[in-house]
Amino acid sequence: MPLQGNINHVGMMYAGSLFTLGEFSGGIIYGAAFNVEKFYPIVKEVSIRFRRPALTDVTLEVSMGKEEAQKIQDTCDKDGKCDFPLSLEIKDGAGEVVALVTGTWQLRKMPTGMPNPFK
């Protein structure tokens, strides 16, 4: 996320921009790891701990192994939903952690006839 356009009144990255980047990651992992034809995501809880000012562009990496994704989908297929936690680090241009994001997202089984809003 670029610093430009996300600067607050004291010259650092706006806290809301950092939070949005962290929250959005649940959607990114959804599109990359799960069957978007069969499941949809919701966010249940997200928190952020600001560690230091972000004075540069920031990055966030999110990943999930195939086995973990399959286990979540299998549980969701059986139970209709499945929670999955994410713990993420937002880093500045020097690789320093500026914020820690933790949360619980949930994968839900698409009801029959429900239009998929992610198509």
Helices and strands as residue ranges (DSSP letters): H 15-33, E 39-50, E 59-60, H 66-79, E 81-91, E 97-109
